Protein backbone atom coordinates (compact mmCIF):
# COMPACT_ATOMS: atom_id res chain seq x y z
CA UNK A 1 0.00 0.00 0.00
CA UNK A 2 1.32 3.41 -0.96
CA UNK A 3 1.88 5.93 1.85
CA UNK A 4 -0.69 8.41 0.51
CA UNK A 5 -3.35 5.70 0.39
CA UNK A 6 -2.45 4.67 3.93
CA UNK A 7 -2.68 8.27 5.18
CA UNK A 8 -6.07 8.75 3.51
CA UNK A 9 -7.39 5.49 5.01
CA UNK A 10 -6.16 6.52 8.44
CA UNK A 11 -7.83 9.92 8.06
CA UNK A 12 -11.12 8.27 7.07
CA UNK A 13 -10.88 5.98 10.09
CA UNK A 14 -10.29 9.00 12.33
CA UNK A 15 -13.37 10.72 10.89
CA UNK A 16 -15.44 7.60 11.61
CA UNK A 17 -14.06 7.11 15.12
CA UNK A 18 -14.58 10.69 16.26
CA UNK A 19 -18.30 10.20 15.70
CA UNK A 20 -18.28 7.70 18.58
CA UNK A 21 -18.06 10.70 20.89
CA UNK A 22 -21.04 12.59 19.45
CA UNK A 23 -23.34 11.75 22.38
CA UNK A 24 -20.74 11.39 25.13
CA UNK A 25 -20.43 13.92 27.95
CA UNK A 26 -16.87 15.17 28.08
CA UNK A 27 -15.08 17.17 30.72
CA UNK A 28 -13.44 20.43 29.68
CA UNK A 29 -10.05 18.71 29.68
CA UNK A 30 -11.33 15.87 27.50
CA UNK A 31 -12.92 18.35 25.11
CA UNK A 32 -9.56 20.10 24.80
CA UNK A 33 -7.88 16.79 23.93
CA UNK A 34 -10.52 16.10 21.28
CA UNK A 35 -10.03 19.58 19.85
CA UNK A 36 -6.28 18.90 19.61
CA UNK A 37 -7.02 15.63 17.82
CA UNK A 38 -9.26 17.50 15.35
CA UNK A 39 -6.49 20.03 14.77
CA UNK A 40 -3.98 17.27 14.00
CA UNK A 41 -6.50 15.74 11.57
CA UNK A 42 -6.88 19.15 9.93
CA UNK A 43 -3.10 19.46 9.75
CA UNK A 44 -3.04 16.06 8.07
CA UNK A 45 -5.27 17.37 5.29
CA UNK A 46 -2.92 20.33 4.82
CA UNK A 47 0.15 18.11 4.65
CA UNK A 48 -1.57 15.88 2.08
CA UNK A 49 -2.25 18.93 -0.09
CA UNK A 50 1.41 19.92 0.21
CA UNK A 51 2.50 16.40 -0.76
CA UNK A 52 4.31 15.73 2.53
CA UNK A 53 2.98 12.26 3.30
CA UNK A 54 5.48 11.50 6.04
CA UNK A 55 4.38 14.49 8.10
CA UNK A 56 0.73 13.82 7.20
CA UNK A 57 1.05 10.25 8.46
CA UNK A 58 2.71 11.39 11.67
CA UNK A 59 -0.03 13.96 12.31
CA UNK A 60 -2.94 11.58 11.75
CA UNK A 61 -1.41 8.87 13.89
CA UNK A 62 -0.91 11.37 16.72
CA UNK A 63 -4.55 12.42 16.29
CA UNK A 64 -5.56 8.76 16.60
CA UNK A 65 -3.61 8.40 19.82
CA UNK A 66 -5.34 11.38 21.40
CA UNK A 67 -8.75 10.24 20.21
CA UNK A 68 -8.24 6.63 21.27
CA UNK A 69 -7.35 7.67 24.81
CA UNK A 70 -10.70 9.43 25.18
CA UNK A 71 -12.71 6.72 23.40
CA UNK A 72 -11.23 3.98 25.57
CA UNK A 73 -12.08 5.79 28.78
CA UNK A 74 -15.43 7.37 27.83
CA UNK A 75 -17.15 5.47 25.07
CA UNK A 76 -16.24 1.94 26.02
CA UNK A 77 -14.03 1.66 22.95
C-alpha positions in Angstrom: 0.0 0.0 0.0 1.3 3.4 -1.0 1.9 5.9 1.9 -0.7 8.4 0.5 -3.3 5.7 0.4 -2.5 4.7 3.9 -2.7 8.3 5.2 -6.1 8.7 3.5 -7.4 5.5 5.0 -6.2 6.5 8.4 -7.8 9.9 8.1 -11.1 8.3 7.1 -10.9 6.0 10.1 -10.3 9.0 12.3 -13.4 10.7 10.9 -15.4 7.6 11.6 -14.1 7.1 15.1 -14.6 10.7 16.3 -18.3 10.2 15.7 -18.3 7.7 18.6 -18.1 10.7 20.9 -21.0 12.6 19.5 -23.3 11.8 22.4 -20.7 11.4 25.1 -20.4 13.9 28.0 -16.9 15.2 28.1 -15.1 17.2 30.7 -13.4 20.4 29.7 -10.1 18.7 29.7 -11.3 15.9 27.5 -12.9 18.3 25.1 -9.6 20.1 24.8 -7.9 16.8 23.9 -10.5 16.1 21.3 -10.0 19.6 19.8 -6.3 18.9 19.6 -7.0 15.6 17.8 -9.3 17.5 15.4 -6.5 20.0 14.8 -4.0 17.3 14.0 -6.5 15.7 11.6 -6.9 19.1 9.9 -3.1 19.5 9.7 -3.0 16.1 8.1 -5.3 17.4 5.3 -2.9 20.3 4.8 0.1 18.1 4.6 -1.6 15.9 2.1 -2.2 18.9 -0.1 1.4 19.9 0.2 2.5 16.4 -0.8 4.3 15.7 2.5 3.0 12.3 3.3 5.5 11.5 6.0 4.4 14.5 8.1 0.7 13.8 7.2 1.1 10.2 8.5 2.7 11.4 11.7 0.0 14.0 12.3 -2.9 11.6 11.8 -1.4 8.9 13.9 -0.9 11.4 16.7 -4.5 12.4 16.3 -5.6 8.8 16.6 -3.6 8.4 19.8 -5.3 11.4 21.4 -8.7 10.2 20.2 -8.2 6.6 21.3 -7.3 7.7 24.8 -10.7 9.4 25.2 -12.7 6.7 23.4 -11.2 4.0 25.6 -12.1 5.8 28.8 -15.4 7.4 27.8 -17.2 5.5 25.1 -16.2 1.9 26.0 -14.0 1.7 22.9 
